[in-house]
Amino acid sequence: MIKAWLNPTITPEKLLMDYVSTGNKKYLTLLVEQFNLPLYHYLLSQSNKELAEDVLQTTWLKVMRNTSQEHSNVKSWLFTIARNTLIDELRHQKKWQMQELADEHTITVNLSRELAHTDKLAEFNEAVITLPFYQREAFIFQQEGFSVMDICQLTDESFETVKSRLRYARNNLKKILGTNE
């Protein structure tokens, strides 16, 4: 079978509808192949590796259980499920205090900085990790290709709030990266 990303006529929405109507797991497999890595990168940007893997698995289980209705934007729906699952898990673990995650990322950032001093991409990723949770979240969603309106729907925030978070994220990144050069 041709990979979904090689065949532009097979949209994620069509794959989901085919999975719902037939129950054939090949359609779900194609969805997983298409979105597993972007979802994982988003979750990893908001948590640690183990939590990202757990939440990703839970996200796909929820997708398998909750496919009874049509979704006009499958990518947005998947990221919403992943985001809500992550927030639920963080609350459950009483880690809503993002400071613990920031401390954990600081250790990771310091180790990776020692390993890759000249790697600009690593430096940029380190800077993104230091952003406050909501700024980082909006910025990562934008980097994943979501429009400001999509981010509003994903986060259940107003247009102006999302625009402000993106502006603060960009300004903070400029400050962080400007001091490192």
PAFI-342812 format. One line per 5 residues: number of its first residue (from 1); their letters; for each residue x, y, z of N, C-alpha, C. Coordinates in steps of 0.1 Angstrom, whole numbers, plus 5000, padded with zeros to 4 digits. Example, Ala and Ser with C-alpha at 12.3 -4.5 7.8 and 13.67 -1.06 7.14 Angstrom:
2
1) as) 5132/4943/5078/5123/4955/5078/5132/4967/5078  5128/4978/5071/5137/4989/5071/5129/5000/5079
//
This chain:
181
1) mikaw) 5008/4988/5000/5000/5000/5000/5009/5012/5000  5005/5022/4992/5013/5035/4991/5011/5043/5004  5022/5048/5009/5021/5057/5021/5012/5068/5019  5005/5072/5029/4995/5083/5028/5001/5096/5023  5013/5099/5028/5019/5112/5024/5024/5112/5010
6) lnpti) 5025/5100/5003/5029/5099/4989/5016/5101/4980  5005/5099/4986/4993/5100/4978/4984/5111/4983  4985/5123/4977/4978/5135/4982/4963/5133/4981  4957/5123/4974/4943/5122/4974/4937/5115/4986  4946/5109/4994/4941/5103/5006/4943/5113/5018
11) tpekl) 4933/5120/5021/4934/5129/5032/4933/5122/5045  4937/5129/5056/4936/5123/5069/4921/5121/5073  4912/5130/5068/4898/5129/5070/4892/5117/5064  4897/5114/5051/4893/5102/5044/4897/5089/5051  4910/5089/5056/4915/5078/5063/4907/5075/5076
16) lmdyv) 4904/5086/5083/4896/5084/5095/4882/5079/5092  4875/5084/5081/4862/5080/5077/4863/5065/5073  4873/5061/5065/4874/5047/5061/4876/5038/5073  4884/5043/5083/4886/5034/5095/4873/5033/5102  4866/5044/5104/4853/5043/5111/4843/5034/5104
21) stgnk) 4842/5035/5091/4832/5028/5083/4836/5013/5082  4849/5010/5080/4852/4996/5078/4858/4989/5090  4864/4997/5099/4871/4991/5110/4884/4985/5107  4888/4987/5094/4901/4981/5089/4913/4989/5095  4921/4983/5102/4932/4989/5109/4943/4995/5100
26) kyltl) 4943/4991/5087/4953/4997/5078/4951/5012/5077  4938/5017/5078/4936/5031/5077/4941/5038/5090  4939/5032/5101/4944/5038/5113/4960/5038/5113  4965/5027/5108/4980/5026/5107/4985/5037/5098  4979/5041/5087/4983/5052/5079/4982/5065/5086
31) lveqf) 4971/5067/5094/4970/5079/5102/4982/5080/5113  4984/5069/5119/4995/5068/5129/5009/5072/5122  5011/5066/5110/5023/5069/5103/5024/5084/5099  5013/5090/5096/5013/5104/5092/5015/5113/5104  5009/5110/5116/5008/5120/5127/5016/5116/5139
36) nlply) 5021/5104/5140/5028/5100/5152/5040/5109/5156  5048/5111/5146/5060/5119/5149/5057/5134/5152  5048/5141/5145/5045/5154/5149/5038/5155/5163  5029/5145/5166/5023/5145/5179/5034/5143/5190  5043/5133/5187/5054/5131/5197/5062/5143/5199
41) hylls) 5066/5150/5189/5074/5162/5190/5067/5173/5198  5054/5174/5196/5047/5184/5204/5047/5180/5218  5043/5167/5221/5043/5163/5235/5057/5164/5242  5067/5160/5234/5081/5161/5240/5084/5175/5243  5079/5185/5235/5082/5199/5237/5076/5204/5250
46) qsnke) 5065/5197/5255/5058/5201/5266/5060/5193/5279  5068/5182/5277/5070/5173/5289/5083/5165/5287  5085/5155/5295/5097/5147/5293/5094/5135/5284  5105/5127/5281/5104/5117/5271/5094/5106/5275  5095/5101/5287/5086/5091/5292/5071/5095/5292
51) laedv) 5069/5107/5297/5055/5112/5297/5050/5114/5283  5058/5119/5274/5054/5121/5260/5050/5107/5254  5058/5097/5256/5055/5084/5250/5042/5078/5256  5040/5080/5269/5028/5075/5276/5015/5082/5270  5016/5095/5270/5005/5103/5265/5002/5101/5250
56) lqttw) 5013/5099/5242/5011/5095/5228/5003/5082/5227  5007/5072/5234/5000/5059/5234/4985/5061/5238  4983/5068/5249/4969/5071/5254/4961/5078/5243  4968/5088/5236/4961/5095/5226/4956/5086/5215  4964/5077/5210/4960/5068/5200/4949/5058/5205
61) lkvmr) 4950/5054/5217/4939/5046/5223/4926/5054/5223  4926/5066/5226/4914/5075/5226/4909/5076/5212  4918/5078/5202/4914/5079/5188/4906/5066/5184  4912/5055/5188/4905/5042/5184/4891/5041/5191  4890/5046/5203/4877/5045/5210/4867/5056/5206
66) ntsqe) 4871/5067/5202/4862/5079/5199/4862/5083/5185  4860/5074/5176/4859/5077/5162/4845/5076/5156  4835/5078/5165/4821/5076/5161/4816/5088/5153  4823/5099/5153/4818/5111/5146/4828/5116/5136  4824/5123/5126/4833/5129/5116/4840/5141/5121
71) hsnvk) 4852/5143/5116/4860/5155/5121/4864/5162/5108  4862/5175/5107/4865/5182/5095/4880/5185/5094  4887/5185/5106/4902/5187/5106/4908/5177/5115  4912/5166/5110/4917/5155/5118/4930/5159/5125  4939/5166/5118/4951/5170/5125/4948/5178/5138
76) swlft) 4939/5188/5136/4936/5196/5148/4929/5187/5159  4921/5178/5155/4914/5169/5164/4924/5161/5172  4934/5155/5165/4945/5147/5171/4953/5155/5181  4957/5167/5177/4965/5176/5186/4957/5180/5198  4944/5182/5196/4935/5185/5208/4935/5174/5217
81) iarnt) 4933/5162/5212/4933/5150/5221/4946/5149/5228  4957/5150/5221/4970/5149/5227/4972/5160/5238  4969/5172/5235/4970/5183/5245/4962/5180/5257  4949/5177/5255/4940/5175/5267/4945/5163/5275  4950/5152/5268/4955/5141/5276/4967/5144/5284
86) lidel) 4976/5152/5278/4988/5157/5285/4984/5165/5297  4975/5174/5296/4971/5183/5307/4964/5174/5318  4956/5165/5314/4950/5156/5324/4961/5148/5331  4971/5143/5324/4981/5135/5330/4990/5144/5340  4993/5156/5335/5000/5165/5344/4993/5168/5357
91) rhqkk) 4980/5170/5355/4972/5173/5367/4971/5161/5376  4970/5149/5370/4970/5137/5377/4983/5135/5385  4994/5138/5379/5007/5136/5386/5010/5148/5395  5001/5157/5395/5003/5170/5403/5016/5177/5399  5018/5177/5385/5029/5184/5380/5025/5196/5372
96) wqmqe) 5013/5201/5375/5009/5213/5368/5018/5224/5370  5025/5223/5381/5036/5233/5384/5047/5231/5374  5047/5238/5363/5057/5236/5352/5071/5238/5357  5074/5243/5369/5087/5245/5373/5095/5232/5374  5089/5221/5378/5095/5208/5378/5100/5204/5364
101) ladeh) 5091/5206/5354/5095/5203/5341/5106/5212/5336  5105/5225/5339/5115/5234/5335/5129/5230/5341  5129/5226/5354/5141/5222/5360/5147/5209/5353  5138/5200/5350/5142/5188/5343/5148/5191/5329  5141/5201/5322/5146/5205/5309/5159/5212/5310
106) titvn) 5161/5220/5320/5174/5227/5322/5185/5218/5323  5184/5207/5330/5194/5197/5331/5197/5191/5317  5186/5188/5310/5188/5182/5296/5194/5193/5287  5190/5205/5288/5196/5216/5280/5211/5217/5283  5215/5217/5295/5229/5218/5299/5237/5207/5293
111) lsrel) 5232/5194/5294/5239/5183/5288/5240/5184/5273  5229/5188/5267/5229/5188/5252/5238/5200/5248  5238/5211/5256/5247/5222/5252/5261/5218/5252  5265/5210/5262/5279/5205/5262/5282/5196/5250  5272/5189/5245/5275/5180/5234/5274/5187/5220
116) ahtdk) 5267/5198/5219/5266/5205/5206/5267/5220/5207  5279/5225/5210/5281/5240/5212/5277/5248/5199  5281/5243/5188/5279/5251/5176/5266/5248/5168  5259/5239/5173/5246/5235/5166/5235/5245/5168  5232/5253/5158/5222/5263/5160/5208/5258/5162
121) laefn) 5205/5246/5156/5192/5241/5158/5190/5236/5172  5201/5230/5178/5200/5226/5192/5199/5238/5201  5206/5249/5198/5205/5261/5205/5190/5267/5205  5185/5267/5193/5171/5272/5191/5161/5263/5199  5163/5250/5199/5154/5241/5206/5155/5243/5221
126) eavit) 5167/5245/5226/5170/5248/5240/5162/5261/5244  5163/5271/5235/5156/5283/5238/5141/5281/5239  5135/5273/5230/5121/5271/5230/5117/5264/5243  5125/5255/5248/5122/5247/5260/5121/5257/5272  5128/5268/5272/5128/5277/5283/5116/5286/5283
131) lpfyq) 5108/5286/5273/5097/5295/5272/5086/5290/5283  5078/5299/5288/5067/5295/5297/5058/5286/5289  5051/5277/5296/5043/5266/5290/5033/5271/5279  5025/5281/5282/5015/5286/5272/5021/5292/5260  5032/5300/5262/5040/5306/5251/5046/5295/5242
136) reafi) 5052/5285/5249/5058/5274/5242/5048/5266/5234  5037/5263/5240/5026/5256/5234/5021/5263/5221  5018/5276/5222/5013/5283/5210/5024/5283/5199  5036/5285/5203/5047/5286/5194/5049/5272/5187  5049/5261/5194/5050/5248/5189/5039/5245/5179
141) fqqeg) 5027/5248/5183/5015/5246/5174/5017/5254/5161  5022/5266/5162/5024/5274/5150/5035/5267/5141  5046/5262/5148/5056/5255/5140/5051/5243/5134  5041/5237/5140/5035/5225/5134/5025/5228/5122  5024/5241/5119/5016/5245/5108/5002/5249/5111
146) fsvmd) 4998/5250/5123/4985/5255/5127/4984/5270/5126  4973/5275/5121/4970/5289/5120/4967/5294/5134  4966/5307/5135/4963/5313/5148/4948/5309/5152  4939/5309/5142/4926/5304/5145/4925/5290/5150  4933/5281/5143/4934/5267/5147/4939/5266/5162
151) icqlt) 4949/5274/5165/4955/5274/5179/4944/5278/5189  4936/5288/5185/4925/5293/5193/4916/5281/5197  4913/5274/5186/4904/5262/5188/4910/5251/5197  4923/5249/5194/4930/5238/5201/4931/5241/5216  4934/5254/5219/4936/5258/5233/4924/5264/5240
156) desfe) 4914/5266/5232/4901/5272/5238/4904/5286/5244  4912/5294/5236/4916/5307/5240/4912/5317/5229  4911/5330/5233/4907/5340/5223/4918/5343/5213  4914/5349/5202/4924/5352/5192/4935/5361/5197  4931/5371/5205/4941/5381/5210/4950/5374/5220
161) tvksr) 4945/5365/5228/4954/5358/5238/4964/5350/5230  4960/5343/5220/4970/5335/5212/4980/5343/5206  4975/5354/5199/4984/5364/5193/4995/5369/5203  4990/5372/5215/4999/5378/5225/5009/5367/5229  5005/5355/5231/5014/5344/5235/5024/5342/5224
166) lryar) 5020/5343/5212/5030/5341/5201/5040/5353/5201  5035/5365/5203/5043/5376/5203/5054/5376/5214  5049/5372/5226/5058/5371/5238/5068/5360/5235  5063/5349/5229/5073/5338/5226/5084/5342/5217  5080/5349/5206/5090/5354/5197/5099/5364/5203
171) nnlkk) 5094/5373/5211/5102/5383/5218/5112/5376/5228  5107/5367/5235/5116/5359/5245/5126/5351/5237  5123/5345/5226/5133/5338/5218/5143/5347/5213  5139/5359/5208/5149/5369/5204/5159/5373/5215  5153/5375/5227/5162/5379/5238/5171/5367/5242
176) ilgtn) 5166/5355/5242/5174/5344/5246/5185/5341/5236  5181/5341/5223/5191/5338/5213/5200/5350/5210  5195/5362/5212/5204/5373/5210/5215/5374/5220  5213/5369/5233/5223/5369/5243/5233/5358/5241  5229/5348/5234/5238/5336/5232/5248/5338/5220
181) e) 5245/5348/5212/5254/5349/5200/5265/5359/5202
//
